[in-house]
Amino acid sequence: MRTTYFHLRPGFTNSLLLATICIAIAGPLCAQMTESAPIATAPIAIRVTRPATEQVISPMLFGSFLEPIGHSTYGGLWADAVENPSFEEGLWSAGNVDSMLHAHPELRRASQLGLPLPWQPLDQSQGARYLPVRGDAANSAQSVLIMAMPDKEVGILQEVYLPVQRELSYKGSLWVKHVQGGDAVSLTLRRHAHPDQILASASIQATSAEWKKYMFSLDLKPNTVERLEPVDLVLSITNEARIQVDNVSLNPADAVDGMDPEVIDMARELHSPVLRFGGNFTSAYDWHDGIGPLDKRVSKLNLSWGIPEYNTFGTDEFLRFCELIHSQPQVALNLGTGTPAQAGEWVHYIDQHWERHKGGLLWEMGNELWGDFQTGYPTITRVAPLTLSYSQAIRKVDPRAVLIATGGDEDSYRDWNAKQLSNPAGTFNFLSTHFVVNDAVQMPHASSEFRTMAALALPWGLAERMRAIKQQAGEAGHPDARVAFTEWLMISNDHTGPNYTNMGGALFAAGFLNMVMRNADTVSISDMTGILEFGGIWKKRGQVYGAPAYWVLRTLASAKPHTLLTVSTTSPTYSIKRGVNRLPEIAEVPYLDVVATVSEDKSKLLLMCVNRHLVRPETATIDLTALGIAGGMAKVTTLTSENILTENDEEEPNRIIPIVHNETVQATFSHTFPNASVTLIEIPLSK
């Protein structure tokens, strides 16, 4: 076989040939990837048969997870448009403060006048009419005193984005303590940066000298605010009045238990059977902060990500979200600053508040405990006894609990997992592993084309590591322990390759899901990062949309793959050397990656197909005769784009969405898979 070397360019159209073909004696920068077949190939032969032993695919391979990071919770799932509603200081890390001030220089002057981020004065020229008041607050630690002038309106504002394309009515609340003067408080929505243009207004009479909660409504007229246009929420007083204000909120009238209904709908359609509540924040999270009346929950710094944790989305809200989207909760417990007793209390609370109070839920004992970025990380010498103590505390509360111990990542798992596996058999049911990886490669001066193909090869290379992790567990006396991929994500450092936001990230996601399905005897849980942001649902400037990877997970999970079939293929392959640091050597990666299954209800044959080739459509002849299938009308769902760097965003939320059509197929049929595409073919089975 002649070895051919390729320099690939993502984004080529179907009509273009590969840009550069070099022979093996070319320089090392060209010899980056080897391909097993020349460019022009005969149709790929794919044959699907039944395996000797039935292998069932766990539905939990199509899970996702939610962590308060970025605007995944607040500003995303949580519908309240107001940031820092209780006027606290110290809710952002220094780096995040720098970013906010860079994006909004006007906040510097607001801070000088005593207003906490991101609040601003209605009129900066009025000077110092505000005072932060610590120790006298309706919520958390601080309120703000506003002091009106004799003849001018004085107030505070915050720039907000509202989902006006969906909802024009908004419900708000605030806490006020009257200090002196008049008692009228005005709440308005105004044209951003145009305080004289009032778009909606309401007024309350704040007469109480004690803290009291007031409700208000603001209704916009149709077509007064464009989609993606910000408005200013203004709270103001006049005539020398003085009030203290705290805990301001503003929700669209269609919010569901405080959550965005569009996000709920998209999350429900994802059909994720399990939803993880976890991440780095877990190691410093006290679950008690997120229960009880919302107005009494205290705002704190999310130490892991340097952002506010308002605690208004806590345990009850998470369970309600799971209920609304038909997912089972999977909760990561605090093994950083927490105790086994506290974990047991949380297990008991959730068991009592979830569905029929039967227990038996999934519990993850810690998150990435091997990392010194985890608050209170245990070190490798202490992780095994710590895991055992938590396991015992949880099983004392719920003997049916299913436990996931923190395992190591695929490239450095052996020593760490050996410690965990020194625990008695049955201490846990799963060892977790994560694959949150960037596209940094070992090849010096590598092109973006090489990094792209190296990234797309990663799921194929991971399979061997999964089997090695399971083998180590079996040899250590834990033959029943399986792997739980509780986080996975592809990141392009400079956005020139597959990234969770672009079509390349969708190819990675599809390849990853194919990998875990093929290895369903080893991997039983897989949680894509995440249900909000990253590869999932995004909300920017009031617009909700899905990343391309969201559509991959949604398409495959909705089909409900259940029983794995055997696929043999003649697809051309390529091999990577000196590739992505985490898995630099990966051999014989098929361009056309196919997994075949029978659906859960046994009504359909499912063919999950990924064409990794960036410029070449792949034509395949698919032989189903061994299954006794006569053929019929197949449903074909395809996800592709002109360029793997293409993304969905708030401006064009549907640039990349699945295209569905029907196609007549026979027991043997041909299909052409577009370059850089994900395809699901659903073929009816006779009953």
C-alpha positions as CSV (number, residue, x, y, z in Angstrom):
1,M,0.0,0.0,0.0
2,R,1.3,3.4,-0.9
3,T,1.3,5.9,1.9
4,T,0.0,9.4,0.9
5,Y,0.4,12.5,3.0
6,F,-2.1,15.3,3.1
7,H,-2.3,18.9,4.1
8,L,-6.0,19.5,4.7
9,R,-7.9,22.7,4.7
10,P,-11.2,22.8,6.6
11,G,-14.0,24.6,4.8
12,F,-13.2,23.5,1.2
13,T,-16.4,23.0,-0.9
14,N,-17.2,19.6,-2.4
15,S,-15.8,20.6,-5.8
16,L,-12.3,21.3,-4.6
17,L,-9.5,18.8,-4.5
18,L,-7.0,18.5,-1.6
19,A,-4.6,21.4,-1.8
20,T,-1.3,19.6,-1.3
21,I,-0.1,16.0,-1.9
22,C,3.3,15.2,-0.7
23,I,5.3,11.9,-0.8
24,A,6.7,10.3,2.3
25,I,10.2,11.9,1.8
26,A,8.8,15.4,2.2
27,G,9.7,17.6,5.2
28,P,8.3,16.8,8.6
29,L,5.7,19.6,8.5
30,C,4.0,18.0,5.6
31,A,4.3,14.5,6.9
32,Q,1.6,15.1,9.6
33,M,-1.1,12.6,8.7
34,T,-1.1,9.4,6.8
35,E,-4.1,8.2,4.8
36,S,-4.7,4.6,3.9
37,A,-6.2,5.1,0.4
38,P,-5.9,7.6,-2.4
39,I,-8.3,10.5,-2.9
40,A,-10.5,8.8,-5.5
41,T,-12.1,5.7,-3.9
42,A,-14.7,3.1,-4.8
43,P,-17.9,3.2,-2.8
44,I,-17.4,2.1,0.8
45,A,-18.9,-1.3,1.6
46,I,-20.8,-1.4,4.9
47,R,-22.3,-4.6,6.1
48,V,-24.5,-4.8,9.2
49,T,-25.0,-8.1,11.1
50,R,-26.2,-9.3,14.4
51,P,-23.5,-10.0,17.0
52,A,-23.1,-13.3,18.7
53,T,-23.8,-11.7,22.1
54,E,-26.4,-9.0,22.5
55,Q,-25.0,-5.7,23.8
56,V,-27.4,-3.2,25.3
57,I,-26.7,0.5,25.1
58,S,-27.4,2.4,28.3
59,P,-29.7,5.4,27.6
60,M,-27.5,7.3,30.1
61,L,-24.9,7.6,27.4
62,F,-26.9,10.6,26.2
63,G,-26.8,12.6,29.4
64,S,-25.8,16.2,30.0
65,F,-24.8,18.4,32.9
66,L,-25.5,21.7,34.4
67,E,-22.9,23.8,36.3
68,P,-23.1,27.5,37.4
69,I,-20.5,28.7,35.0
70,G,-20.6,31.7,32.6
71,H,-24.3,32.4,32.1
72,S,-25.5,28.8,32.1
73,T,-27.6,29.3,35.1
74,Y,-28.0,33.0,35.9
75,G,-28.6,34.7,32.6
76,G,-29.3,31.4,30.9
77,L,-31.7,28.9,32.4
78,W,-32.8,31.3,35.2
79,A,-35.2,33.8,33.7
80,D,-34.5,36.8,35.9
81,A,-32.9,39.6,33.8
82,V,-31.2,41.4,36.7
83,E,-27.6,40.8,37.7
84,N,-26.5,41.4,41.3
85,P,-30.1,41.9,42.5
86,S,-29.1,42.5,46.1
87,F,-26.3,45.0,45.5
88,E,-23.4,43.0,46.9
89,E,-19.7,43.6,46.7
90,G,-17.1,40.9,45.9
91,L,-19.2,38.7,43.6
92,W,-16.7,38.7,40.7
93,S,-13.0,37.8,40.6
94,A,-10.5,40.5,39.7
95,G,-10.2,39.1,36.2
96,N,-13.9,39.1,35.6
97,V,-14.2,42.7,36.9
98,D,-11.5,43.7,34.5
99,S,-13.5,42.2,31.6
100,M,-16.7,43.9,32.7
101,L,-15.0,47.3,32.9
102,H,-13.3,46.8,29.6
103,A,-16.7,46.0,28.0
104,H,-18.5,48.8,29.9
105,P,-16.1,51.6,30.9
106,E,-19.1,53.6,32.3
107,L,-19.2,51.2,35.2
108,R,-15.9,52.7,36.6
109,R,-17.7,56.0,37.3
110,A,-20.7,54.1,38.7
111,S,-18.4,52.3,41.2
112,Q,-16.8,55.6,42.2
113,L,-20.3,56.8,43.1
114,G,-20.9,53.9,45.4
115,L,-22.9,51.6,43.2
116,P,-21.9,47.9,43.0
117,L,-21.4,46.2,39.7
118,P,-23.2,46.3,37.3
119,W,-25.6,49.0,38.5
120,Q,-25.3,52.6,37.2
121,P,-26.7,56.0,38.1
122,L,-29.6,57.3,36.1
123,D,-27.7,60.5,35.6
124,Q,-23.9,60.5,36.3
125,S,-23.8,64.3,36.3
126,Q,-25.8,64.3,39.6
127,G,-22.8,63.0,41.4
128,A,-22.8,61.2,44.8
129,R,-26.5,60.5,45.6
130,Y,-25.9,56.8,46.6
131,L,-24.5,55.0,49.6
132,P,-23.9,51.3,50.0
133,V,-25.3,50.2,53.4
134,R,-23.7,47.1,55.0
135,G,-25.4,45.2,57.8
136,D,-28.9,46.6,57.0
137,A,-30.3,44.6,54.1
138,A,-33.4,42.6,53.1
139,N,-31.2,40.0,51.5
140,S,-27.5,39.1,52.0
141,A,-25.2,41.7,53.5
142,Q,-25.8,45.0,51.7
143,S,-28.4,47.4,50.4
144,V,-28.2,50.8,48.6
145,L,-29.5,54.1,49.9
146,I,-30.8,56.4,47.1
147,M,-31.1,60.1,47.9
148,A,-33.3,62.2,45.6
149,M,-32.7,65.9,44.9
150,P,-35.4,68.7,45.5
151,D,-36.3,69.1,41.8
152,K,-34.8,66.2,39.9
153,E,-35.4,62.5,39.4
154,V,-32.6,60.4,40.9
155,G,-32.3,56.7,40.3
156,I,-30.3,53.7,39.4
157,L,-30.4,51.5,36.3
158,Q,-29.2,48.3,34.8
159,E,-28.9,47.4,31.1
160,V,-31.0,44.3,30.5
161,Y,-31.9,42.1,27.5
162,L,-35.5,40.9,27.4
163,P,-37.0,38.1,25.2
164,V,-39.3,40.6,23.4
165,Q,-39.6,38.3,20.4
166,R,-41.6,36.0,22.7
167,E,-43.0,38.0,25.6
168,L,-43.9,41.6,26.2
169,S,-45.1,41.4,29.9
170,Y,-42.7,41.4,32.8
171,K,-43.2,40.8,36.5
172,G,-40.9,42.3,39.0
173,S,-40.3,42.7,42.7
174,L,-38.0,44.7,45.0
175,W,-37.5,45.3,48.7
176,V,-37.7,48.9,50.0
177,K,-37.2,50.6,53.3
178,H,-38.5,54.2,53.4
179,V,-36.1,56.6,55.1
180,Q,-37.6,60.1,54.5
181,G,-39.6,62.3,52.1
182,G,-42.1,61.1,49.5
183,D,-42.9,57.4,49.2
184,A,-43.4,57.1,45.5
185,V,-41.0,54.8,43.7
186,S,-41.0,54.6,39.9
187,L,-40.0,51.5,38.0
188,T,-39.5,51.9,34.2
189,L,-38.1,50.4,31.1
190,R,-36.4,53.0,29.0
191,R,-34.6,53.0,25.7
192,H,-31.0,52.1,26.3
193,A,-28.9,55.3,26.8
194,H,-32.0,57.4,26.2
195,P,-33.4,58.1,29.7
196,D,-36.1,60.4,28.3
197,Q,-37.7,57.6,26.3
198,I,-39.9,55.6,28.7
199,L,-41.2,52.4,27.1
200,A,-43.1,51.0,30.1
201,S,-43.7,52.2,33.6
202,A,-45.1,51.2,37.0
203,S,-45.2,52.9,40.5
204,I,-45.3,51.6,44.0
205,Q,-45.9,53.5,47.3
206,A,-43.1,52.5,49.7
207,T,-44.5,53.8,53.0
208,S,-43.0,51.3,55.4
209,A,-40.0,52.2,57.6
210,E,-39.2,48.5,57.8
211,W,-38.1,46.3,54.9
212,K,-41.0,45.3,52.8
213,K,-41.4,43.5,49.5
214,Y,-43.3,45.2,46.6
215,M,-44.5,43.7,43.3
216,F,-44.8,45.5,40.0
217,S,-45.6,44.8,36.3
218,L,-44.1,46.3,33.2
219,D,-45.8,45.8,29.8
220,L,-44.1,46.8,26.6
221,K,-46.1,47.7,23.5
222,P,-45.6,45.6,20.4
223,N,-42.7,46.6,18.1
224,T,-41.2,49.2,20.6
225,V,-38.1,47.1,21.3
226,E,-36.3,45.0,18.6
227,R,-35.0,41.5,19.2
228,L,-31.5,41.7,20.7
229,E,-32.0,45.3,21.6
230,P,-31.0,46.2,25.2
231,V,-33.3,48.3,27.4
232,D,-32.6,50.0,30.8
233,L,-34.4,49.0,33.9
234,V,-34.7,52.1,36.0
235,L,-35.6,52.6,39.7
236,S,-36.1,56.2,40.6
237,I,-37.4,58.7,43.2
238,T,-38.0,62.4,43.4
239,N,-38.6,65.4,45.8
240,E,-35.8,64.7,48.3
241,A,-37.1,61.2,49.1
242,R,-34.7,58.8,50.5
243,I,-35.1,55.0,50.4
244,Q,-33.0,51.9,50.8
245,V,-33.5,49.3,48.1
246,D,-32.6,45.6,47.9
247,N,-33.2,42.4,46.0
248,V,-34.6,43.6,42.7
249,S,-35.9,41.1,40.1
250,L,-37.5,41.2,36.7
251,N,-38.9,38.1,35.0
252,P,-40.8,37.5,31.8
253,A,-44.4,36.7,32.6
254,D,-44.1,33.3,30.9
255,A,-41.3,32.1,33.2
256,V,-41.9,28.6,34.5
257,D,-41.0,28.5,38.2
258,G,-38.3,31.1,37.6
259,M,-36.9,29.4,34.5
260,D,-36.8,30.4,30.9
261,P,-39.6,28.5,29.0
262,E,-37.6,28.4,25.7
263,V,-34.6,26.8,27.5
264,I,-36.9,24.3,29.2
265,D,-38.5,23.4,25.8
266,M,-35.1,22.9,24.1
267,A,-33.8,21.0,27.1
268,R,-36.8,18.7,27.1
269,E,-36.4,18.0,23.4
270,L,-32.8,17.0,24.1
271,H,-34.2,13.8,25.6
272,S,-31.3,13.5,28.1
273,P,-32.3,10.7,30.5
274,V,-29.9,11.9,33.2
275,L,-28.7,15.4,34.1
276,R,-25.6,16.0,36.2
277,F,-25.5,18.9,38.7
278,G,-21.8,19.3,39.3
279,G,-18.5,20.7,38.2
280,N,-15.6,22.6,39.8
281,F,-18.0,24.7,41.9
282,T,-19.0,21.4,43.7
283,S,-15.9,21.4,45.9
284,A,-16.9,24.6,47.7
285,Y,-20.7,24.4,47.5
286,D,-22.9,24.2,50.5
287,W,-26.2,22.8,49.5
288,H,-28.0,24.5,52.4
289,D,-27.4,27.9,50.7
290,G,-29.8,26.9,47.9
291,I,-32.9,25.8,49.9
292,G,-35.6,27.8,51.6
293,P,-37.4,31.0,50.6
294,L,-35.7,32.7,47.6
295,D,-35.7,36.1,49.2
296,K,-33.6,34.8,52.1
297,R,-31.0,33.0,50.1
298,V,-27.6,34.7,50.3
299,S,-25.5,35.8,47.3
300,K,-21.9,34.5,47.4
301,L,-18.9,34.3,45.2
302,N,-18.7,31.2,43.0
303,L,-15.1,30.6,43.9
304,S,-14.3,28.3,41.0
305,W,-15.4,30.6,38.3
306,G,-15.2,34.1,39.9
307,I,-18.9,34.9,39.2
308,P,-21.9,35.4,41.4
309,E,-23.8,32.5,43.0
310,Y,-27.1,34.0,44.0
311,N,-28.4,30.6,45.2
312,T,-31.8,31.3,43.8
313,F,-31.3,28.2,41.6
314,G,-30.7,25.5,44.2
315,T,-31.7,21.9,44.9
316,D,-35.4,22.3,44.6
317,E,-35.1,24.3,41.4
318,F,-32.7,21.7,40.0
319,L,-35.1,18.9,40.8
320,R,-37.9,20.9,39.2
321,F,-35.9,21.4,36.1
322,C,-35.2,17.7,35.9
323,E,-38.9,17.0,36.3
324,L,-39.8,19.5,33.6
325,I,-37.4,18.0,31.0
326,H,-37.9,14.3,32.1
327,S,-34.4,13.7,33.3
328,Q,-33.1,11.8,36.3
329,P,-30.9,13.9,38.6
330,Q,-27.2,13.0,39.0
331,V,-25.6,15.0,41.7
332,A,-21.9,15.6,42.4
333,L,-21.2,15.8,46.1
334,N,-18.8,18.2,47.9
335,L,-15.6,16.2,48.8
336,G,-13.6,19.5,49.1
337,T,-14.9,21.6,51.9
338,G,-17.8,19.3,52.8
339,T,-18.2,16.3,55.1
340,P,-19.7,12.8,54.8
341,A,-22.4,13.8,57.2
342,Q,-23.4,16.8,55.0
343,A,-23.4,14.6,51.9
344,G,-25.7,12.2,53.7
345,E,-28.0,15.0,54.6
346,W,-28.2,16.2,51.0
347,V,-28.9,12.6,49.8
348,H,-31.7,12.3,52.3
349,Y,-33.1,15.7,51.2
350,I,-33.1,14.9,47.5
351,D,-34.5,11.4,48.1
352,Q,-37.4,13.0,50.0
353,H,-38.1,15.6,47.4
354,W,-37.7,13.6,44.2
355,E,-40.6,11.7,42.6
356,R,-41.8,8.8,44.7
357,H,-39.1,9.1,47.4
358,K,-37.6,5.7,46.4
359,G,-33.9,6.6,46.4
360,G,-31.6,4.8,44.1
361,L,-30.3,7.9,42.4
362,L,-26.9,8.6,40.9
363,W,-24.3,10.3,43.2
364,E,-20.9,11.4,42.2
365,M,-18.4,11.5,45.0
366,G,-16.4,14.6,44.1
367,N,-15.3,16.3,40.9
368,E,-11.8,16.1,39.5
369,L,-10.3,15.7,42.9
370,W,-6.9,15.0,41.4
371,G,-6.6,18.7,40.5
372,D,-5.1,21.4,42.8
373,F,-7.6,23.8,41.3
374,Q,-10.3,22.0,43.3
375,T,-11.0,23.7,46.6
376,G,-9.8,21.5,49.4
377,Y,-8.5,18.7,47.1
378,P,-7.6,15.6,49.1
379,T,-4.3,14.6,47.4
380,I,-3.7,11.1,46.0
381,T,-2.8,9.6,49.4
382,R,-6.1,10.5,51.0
383,V,-8.6,10.1,48.2
384,A,-9.4,6.4,48.8
385,P,-10.3,6.6,52.5
386,L,-12.2,9.9,51.8
387,T,-14.2,8.1,49.0
388,L,-14.9,5.2,51.4
389,S,-16.2,7.4,54.1
390,Y,-18.6,9.2,51.8
391,S,-19.7,5.9,50.3
392,Q,-20.6,4.6,53.8
393,A,-22.4,7.8,54.7
394,I,-24.5,7.7,51.5
395,R,-25.3,4.0,51.7
396,K,-26.4,4.4,55.3
397,V,-29.0,6.9,54.1
398,D,-29.9,5.1,50.9
399,P,-28.6,1.5,50.4
400,R,-29.9,1.6,46.8
401,A,-27.8,4.6,45.9
402,V,-25.6,4.3,42.7
403,L,-22.2,5.7,43.3
404,I,-19.6,7.2,41.0
405,A,-16.0,7.6,42.4
406,T,-13.7,10.3,41.0
407,G,-11.4,8.6,38.6
408,G,-8.5,9.9,36.6
409,D,-8.5,11.2,33.0
410,E,-7.5,8.9,30.2
411,D,-3.9,10.0,29.9
412,S,-3.0,9.9,33.6
413,Y,-5.4,7.5,35.3
414,R,-3.4,4.6,36.5
415,D,-1.9,5.7,39.7
416,W,-4.9,7.7,40.8
417,N,-7.4,4.9,39.9
418,A,-5.2,2.3,41.6
419,K,-5.7,4.2,44.9
420,Q,-9.5,4.3,44.4
421,L,-9.5,0.6,43.5
422,S,-7.8,-0.2,46.8
423,N,-11.2,0.3,48.4
424,P,-13.4,-2.8,49.0
425,A,-15.4,-4.0,46.0
426,G,-18.8,-2.4,46.0
427,T,-17.6,0.9,47.4
428,F,-18.6,2.5,44.1
429,N,-20.3,1.4,40.9
430,F,-18.5,3.6,38.5
431,L,-15.2,5.4,38.1
432,S,-15.6,8.8,36.5
433,T,-13.4,10.1,33.8
434,H,-13.4,13.4,31.9
435,F,-12.3,14.4,28.4
436,V,-12.3,18.2,28.3
437,V,-9.6,18.7,25.8
438,N,-8.0,21.4,23.7
439,D,-6.4,21.1,20.3
440,A,-2.8,21.7,21.3
441,V,-0.6,19.2,19.5
442,Q,2.9,17.9,19.7
443,M,3.7,18.6,16.1
444,P,5.7,21.9,16.0
445,H,4.2,24.6,13.8
446,A,1.2,22.4,13.0
447,S,-1.3,23.8,10.6
448,S,-4.9,24.2,11.6
449,E,-5.8,21.5,9.1
450,F,-3.6,19.0,11.0
451,R,-5.0,20.0,14.4
452,T,-8.5,19.6,13.0
453,M,-7.9,16.0,11.9
454,A,-6.1,15.2,15.1
455,A,-9.0,16.5,17.1
456,L,-11.6,14.6,15.1
457,A,-9.5,11.4,15.6
458,L,-9.7,11.7,19.4
459,P,-12.9,9.7,20.0
460,W,-11.5,6.8,18.0
461,G,-8.3,6.8,20.1
462,L,-10.2,7.0,23.4
463,A,-11.8,3.5,23.0
464,E,-8.5,1.8,23.8
465,R,-8.1,3.8,27.0
466,M,-11.7,3.0,28.1
467,R,-10.9,-0.7,27.8
468,A,-7.7,-0.2,29.8
469,I,-9.5,1.5,32.6
470,K,-12.0,-1.3,32.8
471,Q,-9.3,-3.9,32.7
472,Q,-7.4,-2.3,35.6
473,A,-10.6,-2.2,37.6
474,G,-11.2,-5.9,37.0
475,E,-7.6,-6.9,37.9
476,A,-8.0,-4.9,41.1
477,G,-11.0,-6.8,42.3
478,H,-13.7,-4.5,40.9
479,P,-15.0,-6.5,37.9
480,D,-18.4,-4.8,37.9
481,A,-17.1,-1.2,37.9
482,R,-17.8,0.7,34.7
483,V,-16.7,4.0,33.3
484,A,-18.8,7.2,33.7
485,F,-17.8,10.0,31.3
486,T,-19.3,12.7,33.5
487,E,-17.8,15.5,31.3
488,W,-16.6,15.7,27.7
489,L,-15.9,18.6,25.5
490,M,-13.7,19.7,22.5
491,I,-12.1,23.1,22.7
492,S,-10.1,24.9,19.9
493,N,-7.8,27.4,21.7
494,D,-7.8,29.9,18.8
495,H,-11.1,28.8,17.3
496,T,-9.5,27.6,14.1
497,G,-10.5,24.0,14.6
498,P,-13.3,21.9,16.1
499,N,-14.8,23.8,19.0
500,Y,-17.9,23.2,21.1
501,T,-19.6,26.1,19.3
502,N,-19.0,25.1,15.7
503,M,-19.7,22.4,13.2
504,G,-16.4,20.8,13.9
505,G,-17.5,20.4,17.5
506,A,-20.6,18.6,16.2
507,L,-18.4,16.2,14.3
508,F,-16.4,15.6,17.5
509,A,-19.6,15.1,19.5
510,A,-21.0,12.6,17.0
511,G,-17.7,10.6,16.9
512,F,-17.6,10.6,20.7
513,L,-21.2,9.3,21.0
514,N,-20.4,6.6,18.4
515,M,-17.4,5.6,20.5
516,V,-19.3,5.2,23.7
517,M,-22.0,3.3,22.0
518,R,-19.5,0.9,20.5
519,N,-18.0,0.5,24.0
520,A,-21.3,0.1,25.8
521,D,-19.9,-2.9,27.7
522,T,-17.4,-0.5,29.3
523,V,-19.1,2.9,29.4
524,S,-22.6,3.3,30.8
525,I,-22.8,7.0,31.6
526,S,-21.8,9.9,29.4
527,D,-22.7,13.6,30.2
528,M,-22.0,16.1,27.4
529,T,-20.7,19.5,28.6
530,G,-23.2,21.0,29.0
531,I,-27.0,21.3,28.8
532,L,-26.5,25.1,29.0
533,E,-23.6,26.8,27.1
534,F,-20.6,24.9,25.7
535,G,-22.1,22.2,23.4
536,G,-25.7,22.7,24.5
537,I,-28.2,25.5,24.7
538,W,-27.2,29.1,24.7
539,K,-28.9,32.4,25.6
540,K,-27.4,35.6,24.4
541,R,-29.2,39.0,24.4
542,G,-32.5,37.3,25.2
543,Q,-32.2,34.9,22.2
544,V,-32.2,31.1,22.9
545,Y,-30.5,28.7,20.4
546,G,-28.6,25.5,20.3
547,A,-24.9,24.9,19.4
548,P,-24.4,22.4,16.5
549,A,-23.4,19.7,19.1
550,Y,-26.8,20.2,20.8
551,W,-28.5,19.0,17.6
552,V,-26.2,16.0,17.4
553,L,-27.0,14.9,20.9
554,R,-30.7,15.7,20.4
555,T,-31.0,13.7,17.2
556,L,-29.2,10.6,18.5
557,A,-30.9,10.6,21.9
558,S,-34.3,11.1,20.4
559,A,-33.8,8.0,18.3
560,K,-33.3,5.9,21.5
561,P,-30.5,3.4,20.3
562,H,-30.7,0.3,22.4
563,T,-29.2,-2.9,21.0
564,L,-25.8,-2.7,19.3
565,L,-25.2,-4.4,16.0
566,T,-22.0,-5.4,14.2
567,V,-20.7,-3.1,11.4
568,S,-17.9,-4.1,9.0
569,T,-16.7,-1.4,6.6
570,T,-14.1,-0.7,4.0
571,S,-13.9,3.0,4.8
572,P,-10.5,4.6,4.1
573,T,-8.7,5.6,7.2
574,Y,-6.0,8.0,8.4
575,S,-3.5,7.9,11.2
576,I,-2.2,10.7,13.4
577,K,1.3,11.0,14.8
578,R,2.4,13.8,17.2
579,G,-1.2,14.9,17.5
580,V,-3.2,16.3,20.4
581,N,-1.2,16.2,23.5
582,R,-3.7,14.1,25.4
583,L,-3.7,11.3,22.7
584,P,-0.9,12.0,20.2
585,E,-0.7,8.7,18.4
586,I,-4.0,7.4,16.9
587,A,-4.0,4.8,14.1
588,E,-6.5,3.8,11.5
589,V,-9.2,6.3,12.1
590,P,-12.1,5.7,9.6
591,Y,-13.3,8.7,7.6
592,L,-16.8,7.2,7.6
593,D,-17.6,6.1,11.1
594,V,-20.8,4.1,11.4
595,V,-22.6,2.6,14.4
596,A,-25.7,0.4,13.9
597,T,-28.3,-0.3,16.5
598,V,-31.9,-1.4,17.0
599,S,-34.1,1.2,18.6
600,E,-35.5,0.8,22.1
601,D,-39.0,-0.1,20.9
602,K,-37.5,-2.5,18.2
603,S,-39.3,-0.6,15.5
604,K,-36.3,0.8,13.7
605,L,-32.8,0.1,12.6
606,L,-30.6,3.1,13.3
607,L,-27.4,4.0,11.4
608,M,-25.4,6.7,13.1
609,C,-22.8,8.0,10.6
610,V,-20.0,10.5,10.8
611,N,-18.1,11.6,7.7
612,R,-14.8,13.1,9.1
613,H,-13.5,13.9,5.7
614,L,-13.4,17.7,5.4
615,V,-13.6,17.9,1.6
616,R,-14.8,14.6,0.2
617,P,-18.4,13.2,0.3
618,E,-18.3,9.5,1.0
619,T,-20.6,7.1,-0.9
620,A,-21.4,3.8,0.8
621,T,-23.2,0.7,-0.3
622,I,-25.0,-0.5,2.8
623,D,-25.8,-4.2,3.0
624,L,-28.6,-5.2,5.5
625,T,-29.4,-8.6,4.0
626,A,-28.1,-10.4,7.1
627,L,-30.8,-8.7,9.2
628,G,-33.6,-9.9,7.0
629,I,-34.7,-6.3,6.2
630,A,-36.7,-5.9,3.1
631,G,-36.4,-2.1,3.0
632,G,-38.9,0.7,3.2
633,M,-39.2,4.4,3.6
634,A,-36.2,5.6,5.7
635,K,-36.0,8.9,7.6
636,V,-32.7,10.6,7.0
637,T,-31.5,13.4,9.3
638,T,-28.3,15.3,8.2
639,L,-26.3,18.0,10.0
640,T,-23.7,19.7,7.9
641,S,-22.5,23.2,6.8
642,E,-20.2,24.8,4.3
643,N,-17.5,25.2,6.8
644,I,-16.6,23.3,10.0
645,L,-15.9,26.7,11.7
646,T,-19.5,27.9,11.2
647,E,-21.5,28.5,14.4
648,N,-25.0,29.3,15.5
649,D,-25.3,32.6,17.4
650,E,-28.0,35.0,18.6
651,E,-27.9,36.8,15.2
652,E,-28.6,33.7,13.2
653,P,-29.6,31.0,15.7
654,N,-30.5,28.4,13.0
655,R,-27.4,28.5,10.7
656,I,-26.8,24.9,11.4
657,I,-29.8,22.7,12.2
658,P,-30.7,19.2,11.0
659,I,-32.2,18.7,7.6
660,V,-34.7,15.8,7.4
661,H,-36.0,14.0,4.4
662,N,-37.5,10.6,3.5
663,E,-35.6,8.1,1.3
664,T,-36.6,4.7,-0.1
665,V,-34.1,2.0,0.8
666,Q,-33.7,-1.6,0.0
667,A,-31.9,-4.5,1.7
668,T,-28.9,-3.2,-0.1
669,F,-28.8,0.5,-0.9
670,S,-26.3,3.3,-1.6
671,H,-26.1,6.6,0.2
672,T,-23.8,9.6,-0.2
673,F,-22.7,11.3,3.0
674,P,-21.7,15.0,2.6
675,N,-18.2,15.9,3.6
676,A,-17.9,16.9,7.3
677,S,-21.4,15.7,8.2
678,V,-23.4,13.8,10.8
679,T,-26.2,11.6,9.5
680,L,-28.8,9.4,11.2
681,I,-30.7,6.9,9.0
682,E,-33.8,5.4,10.6
683,I,-35.1,2.3,8.7
684,P,-38.4,0.7,9.8
685,L,-38.3,-2.9,10.9
686,S,-41.1,-5.3,10.3
687,K,-43.0,-6.3,13.5
